[in-house]
Amino acid sequence: MSLIFFLLLAKPVSAQAITGATIDVSPKQGDITTDILVQVRGEPYRNGQGSYLYLYWDDKCIVQRLEDIDVSNPPISSHIHSWDCNISVPNEFPYSELGIHNITAVVEDDYGSRVSANATWEVVNYIPPPEWWQNLPQEFIDEITGPQGEQGLIGPQGAKGDTGLQGPKGDKGDKGDTGPYPNEAVMFNLGISVASGIISVIALSIVYKMKKA
C-alpha cells in the first residue's frame, strides 16, 4: 500500500503536448524608441514538459529559444508556459518602416510540437539613427536640405548691462611688523645739521667784525 502511495506522489504532471498559445502586446503603436511588452502564454498553461519561445518581427527572429518557467520538484516535473519579454522595433529596413508589422510567437515543446500566435504593431514615426545620416552621400544630403544660404550680417552689440552692487568690505588685515630703525638716515641728517650750525657761526662772526670796524 505504501509503495502505491509513493508511486502516486511521484507521478509527474501530465506530459500533454502544447495545444495552443496566446499573445498580447503593449502598447500597440510607437516608434523605434518605444519599449514593447510582449506576453505569451501556452496552452495548457502548466504541464510536465519544458517548452521554448521564439519571437518574430515580420520574418526576423528577435527572440530565440527562451525557456519557460521550470517549477519542478524532483521526481515530479512541472513547467509553467509563460513568457514576458521587452522588445523594440528592429532599427533596420524594412522592419522599421511606417505601417503595420506582425509579431509572431512560436512555442515549441520537448516533443517537437509547435503552436503559434500573432499580434500586430504599428510604427507611426521613424527616426533614422545618426550613423544612417553619416553614411549618406553628401550630394543626397544637399538635395534634402537644399543649398546653404549666405551668412547673415553680424548683429549690433547689445547694450551694456547695469553695474552690479558693490560687494561687502572685507575684514581689516593684521598690522605688519615694525621695520628696522633707519640709523644711516639719522646720521646723515645730523651731519647736515652740524655743518649748517658751523656755517651760521662763521657768518655771524664776519658780520660782527664788519660792524665793529
C-alpha positions in Angstrom: 0.0 0.0 0.0 2.8 2.4 0.9 4.6 1.7 -2.4 1.4 2.5 -4.4 1.0 5.8 -2.4 4.6 6.7 -3.2 4.2 6.0 -6.9 1.1 8.2 -6.9 3.1 11.1 -5.4 6.0 10.5 -7.7 3.8 10.6 -10.8 4.9 13.5 -13.0 2.5 16.3 -14.1 0.8 15.3 -17.4 3.1 15.4 -20.4 0.3 16.7 -22.6 1.7 18.4 -25.7 1.3 22.2 -26.2 -2.0 22.7 -28.0 -2.2 26.5 -28.3 -0.8 29.9 -27.3 -1.9 33.5 -26.8 0.0 36.7 -27.3 -0.6 40.3 -26.1 1.5 43.4 -26.8 1.5 46.8 -25.1 1.5 49.5 -26.3 0.0 48.9 -29.8 2.0 51.5 -31.7 5.0 53.8 -31.4 8.4 54.3 -33.0 11.9 52.7 -32.8 12.5 54.1 -29.3 9.3 52.6 -27.8 9.7 49.7 -25.3 7.2 47.0 -26.2 6.0 44.4 -23.7 5.1 41.0 -25.2 3.3 38.5 -23.1 2.9 34.9 -24.3 1.1 32.1 -22.6 1.0 28.4 -23.7 -2.0 26.1 -23.6 -2.1 24.1 -21.3 -0.6 26.8 -19.0 1.2 24.1 -17.0 2.3 20.5 -17.5 5.3 18.3 -17.1 7.4 19.1 -20.1 9.5 22.0 -21.0 8.8 24.5 -23.8 10.6 27.3 -25.6 9.6 30.6 -27.1 10.6 32.1 -30.4 9.5 35.7 -31.3 9.5 37.0 -34.9 9.1 40.6 -36.1 7.7 40.1 -39.5 10.2 37.4 -40.8 13.1 38.4 -38.5 13.7 36.3 -35.4 14.3 38.6 -32.4 13.9 36.1 -29.5 15.3 32.6 -29.9 14.6 29.5 -27.7 13.6 31.3 -24.5 12.9 28.7 -21.8 9.7 28.6 -19.8 9.5 28.6 -16.0 10.7 25.4 -14.5 8.9 24.7 -11.2 9.8 21.0 -11.0 10.2 19.3 -7.6 12.1 16.0 -8.4 11.0 13.5 -9.1 8.0 15.5 -10.2 8.5 17.5 -13.4 6.4 20.7 -13.8 6.7 23.7 -16.1 4.7 26.9 -16.4 4.5 28.0 -20.1 4.6 31.8 -19.5 6.9 34.5 -21.0 7.1 38.3 -20.6 9.5 39.9 -23.0 10.6 43.5 -23.6 11.4 44.2 -27.2 11.8 47.2 -29.5 11.4 47.8 -33.3 14.4 46.4 -35.2 16.1 49.6 -36.4 16.7 48.5 -40.0 14.9 48.4 -43.3 12.2 47.2 -43.9 11.3 46.3 -40.3 11.1 49.9 -39.1 9.1 51.2 -42.0 5.9 53.1 -41.2 2.8 51.0 -41.0 1.6 47.7 -39.6 4.1 44.9 -38.7 3.4 41.3 -37.4 4.7 39.9 -34.2 4.6 36.1 -34.2 5.1 33.9 -31.1 6.1 30.3 -31.8 6.0 27.9 -28.8 7.8 24.6 -29.1 7.8 21.8 -26.5 10.2 19.0 -25.7 8.4 16.6 -28.1 8.6 18.9 -31.1 5.0 20.1 -31.0 4.7 23.7 -32.2 2.0 26.3 -32.0 1.9 30.0 -32.8 0.0 33.2 -32.1 0.1 36.5 -33.8 -0.3 40.2 -32.9 0.2 43.4 -34.9 2.2 46.6 -34.1 2.1 49.9 -35.9 5.2 52.1 -36.5 3.8 55.6 -36.6 7.1 57.5 -36.6 10.5 56.7 -37.9 13.7 58.5 -36.8 16.8 57.2 -38.6 19.9 56.6 -36.3 22.8 59.1 -36.5 25.0 56.6 -38.4 22.4 56.3 -41.1 22.9 60.0 -41.9 26.7 59.7 -41.7 26.7 57.0 -44.4 24.7 59.1 -46.9 26.4 60.8 -49.9 26.9 64.5 -49.4 25.1 65.2 -52.7 21.9 63.4 -51.3 22.1 65.4 -48.1 22.4 68.6 -50.0 19.4 67.6 -52.1 17.3 67.0 -49.0 18.4 70.1 -47.1 18.7 72.4 -50.1 21.6 74.8 -50.8 23.1 76.7 -47.8 22.3 80.4 -47.8 24.8 83.2 -47.4 25.9 84.0 -43.9 23.9 86.9 -42.4 25.4 90.1 -41.1 26.6 90.3 -37.6 24.0 91.9 -35.4 24.6 95.0 -33.3 26.3 94.6 -30.0 23.8 94.6 -27.1 23.6 97.3 -24.5 26.0 97.1 -21.6 24.3 95.8 -18.5 24.0 97.8 -15.3 26.9 97.8 -12.9 26.3 95.3 -10.1 26.1 96.2 -6.4 29.4 96.7 -4.6 30.3 93.7 -2.5 30.7 94.0 1.3 34.0 95.4 2.6 36.5 92.7 3.6 37.9 92.3 7.1 40.8 94.5 8.2 44.1 92.7 7.9 46.6 92.2 10.7 49.1 95.0 11.4 52.6 94.3 10.0 55.8 94.2 12.0 57.8 97.5 12.6 60.7 97.7 10.2 64.4 98.3 11.4 65.3 101.9 12.6 67.0 103.9 9.8 70.3 104.7 11.6 72.1 105.8 8.4 69.5 108.3 7.6 69.7 109.8 11.1 73.5 110.1 11.0 73.2 111.8 7.6 70.6 114.4 8.8 72.7 115.0 12.0 75.8 115.7 9.9 73.9 118.2 7.8 72.5 120.0 10.9 76.1 120.3 12.5 77.5 121.7 9.2 74.7 124.2 9.0 75.4 125.4 12.6 79.1 125.9 11.9 78.4 127.9 8.8 75.9 130.1 10.7 78.5 130.8 13.5 81.2 131.8 10.9 78.7 134.1 9.1 77.7 135.8 12.4 81.4 136.3 13.3 82.2 138.1 10.0 79.1 140.3 10.3 80.1 141.3 13.9 83.7 142.2 12.9 82.5 144.3 10.0 80.2 146.3 12.2 83.0 146.9 14.8 85.4 148.2 12.2 
